[in-house]
Amino acid sequence: MCGRYAATLPPEMMVELFKILKELPMVPRYNIAPTQPIAAIWEEGGQREGHFARWGLVPRWVKDPREFPLLVNARAETMREKAAFRDPLKHGRCIVPASGYYEWHTGPDKKKRPYYITRADGQPMALAGLYATWSGPEGEEIDSVATITVAANAQLSAIHDRMPAILMDERQIDDWLNVREVRAEEAAQMALPLEDGVLKFHPVSTRVNSARDDDAGLIEEVKEEKPEPVAVKPKKVAGGGGQMDLF
């Protein structure tokens, strides 16, 4: 899954790259976590706009969001069948701009080590997402988003078996956001693993484990920690007139 990411694009670059009507008042963020407000882009009336939305989809038909499970990711393989994602795939496709994302690899020693993953060419990512607007009985509204994941390619599978669906060029972004003319079945075929070599990654500090930490140091490469050798205590075995140590 994709459960943490960074978004450090300046507002003016968001406008230029993603063709939104006006700037969003964004600040660089290095450790964005589920339930937090995130920047997402979708079309309304043929116009592309940026919005702040909750990361964790709340379908329109939910009675009480507080009692609904947190839907951070939608699996590309099943999103057409799942009730929570069927309608957003038809009418609520969006992109989530990102500079990179984090994933954790569980090593032989059972420790989880975080990695920061970016495009190899240094360009920003456009994560494919789904959004919905929930309306409450008192007129309150919640815009919310789920990012889409696919099976990891061979390169990324060394870290995790899933990766975000990333739209790589302007045409893909245009088609994904065009819910008026591009049907859900066509859009679903765009959510595919990337070829090996398109992304790169490096190990980062375990400080990213805490959502309270949010600074540029989180994305800096650190040396991978080698597991400490396990100390083996000698066994005492009786023999002759004393004891022998066996290792």
N, C-alpha and C positions, 0 to 999 in steps of 0.2 A: 504494500500500500504506500501511498504518499501521505505522510502525516505531519511533516514540517517543511517549510520552504522559506526562501528569502526573496524579497522584492525591493530592489534598491534603485529602480529607474527614476530619474527626475521627471516631474510632471510634464514638462515640455516634450520630453522624449516619448512619453506615453501618447501624447497627442499626435506626434509625427509618425511613430511606428504603427500605431493601431487605429489611426484616423478617427479618433473620437472628437466630438464637437467642442468640448472644453476641458480644461485641466481639472484633475482631481487634486485636492489638497493633501498630497501624500508626503510622507517622510520615509527615509530609508529604514527598512525593517529586515532583521537578519534571522529571526526565529519565530515565524508565524505559525501558530498552533490552531487546531480545531476549536470551534466556538468563537474565535476572535473575528472581528470585522476584517474583511479582505477586499481588495479592489478587483472588480470583475467588469467585463465589457459585454454588452449585448445590444441588439437592435430593437428599437421601438419605432413603429411607423416608418421603417426604412432608414432611420437615423441611428448611427452608432454612438452609444453613450457609455460613459464610465459610471459605475455605482459602487457603493460600499455595501457588502452583504455578509451575512453570517456564514462562516465556513462550517457546514453541517446542514444538509438539505432538510427543509420542512415542507412536505407536499401540501398542496392547497386543501386537501380533504381531511387533514389532521384536525382533531377537535382541540387538543391541548398539547402544544409543543413541549411542555415540560414532561409529559408522559410518553413522548415518542423517542425511539432510539436515535442515536447520533449517526447520521449518514454522511460521513466525510467523503468517501469514495464510492463510485459506481463502477462495477466491473463491466468492461465493454462486452464481454461474452454473454451477459445476462440482462443488460439494461433494457433491452426491448421487451422482456417478459415481466420484469419487476414492476409492480403497481406504482411504486414511488417514483420510478424513472421514465415510464412510458410516455406520459404527457410532456414532461420537460424535454425529452428527446425530440418530440414533434415541434413544440412551441417555445421551448426555453433553453436553447443552446447558447453557451457563452464561452468566453475565454478568460483565463486567469493569468495575467502577466507575472512572470517570475524571473529572477536572475539565476536561480538554481534551487535544488531541493536536497533534502537530507534523506539518507536511508541507513539503516542499521544492519550490520552483518554479525551473525552469531558464530563465533569461532569454535574450534574444537574444545577450548577450555570453558565453553558456555557463556563467555563474556560477550556483551553486545558492544560493537565498536561503530561509531557514527562516521559516515562519509558524506562529503558535499559533492554534488553532481551538477555539472553545467554543460552547456553546448561547447564542443571543442573549438568552434569558430569564435567564441566569445560573445555571440549575439544573445539577446534576451530570449526567454522561452515563452511560448503561448500554450499554456496548458488547456486542453479541451475540458469543458465543464458543462454542467446543467444547473439551471436556476429555477426557482419557483418563488412566488409571492404569496405568503399566507396572510389571510385577513381574519381578524378576531371579531368576536361579537360586539365589542365596544368600538369597532372601527380601526383598531390598531393593525399595523402591517409589519411583516418581517420578510425582507428579501434574504434568500439563503441560497447557498451554492454547494454542489458536490463536484469534486474533480474526478475524472475518469481514469481508470487504470487498465493496463493491458499486461499480458505476459512479458516478462523481461526478455530482452535479446540475449545472445550468448555472452556478450561482454558484461552486461549488467547482472546477469544471473549469478556471477561470482559473489555479488553482494546480497541480492534479494531476488525472489522469484516474480516480483511485480515491478512495474514502472509506470509513470504517468503517460497518458496519451498526449503527445506533443505535436502541435501543428507547426510545420517547418517553413512554410512560405506564405506569401500574401494570398495566393489563390485558395489554398486550403482554409485559411482564416475566413476569407470571403464566403466560401461555400458553407463552412460550418455555421457561421452566424446568419446565413440567409435562410431563415425558417419559412419564408414565404414561398420559395421556389425549390429548395432542396429538401426532399422528403427524408423522413427519419431513417428509412432503410439505406438510402444513399449516404447519409451522414455517418451512420454506424460503421460503414466500411472504411471510413477515414481514421477510425480509432485503431491504430495498428502499432506494433513495436517498431522502433527506429532501427536502422541498420547499425551494425557494429561500427564503432569509430566516430559516430556523430556526436556522442557524448564523451566526457572524460570525468574522472573523479579522483578525490584524494581524501585521506583520513583527516578528521578534525577533532577538536577537543570534545571531551565528554560533557563539557559545560552546556552543550546544546541540549542535553537531556532535560534541563530545566527551562520551562517556558518563561521563567522570570529573567533569564539572561537574554539580552538582545543587543549585541554590539558587533562591530566589524571583525573583531577577533575570532568570532565563531566560525567564519568561513576560511580562515587561514589554515594552511596545511601544517599538520604536526607529524612527528615521527610515530610510526605505529609501535604500540607498546608490545614488547615480547612477553609472553606468559612466564611468570616466575616458575623456576623448577620446583617440583614438589619434593619436600624433604622426606627421606625414607629413614625411619628409625630402625636401628639394629635390633634384631631379635636375640634374646638370650636363650641359649640352649645348654642344658646341663651336660657336662662331659668330664670324666676323670675326676680329678680333685678339685675342679672349679667350674667356671662357665666360659663358653666361647661366644664371641659375637659373630653372627651370620648376617651378610648383607645381600 
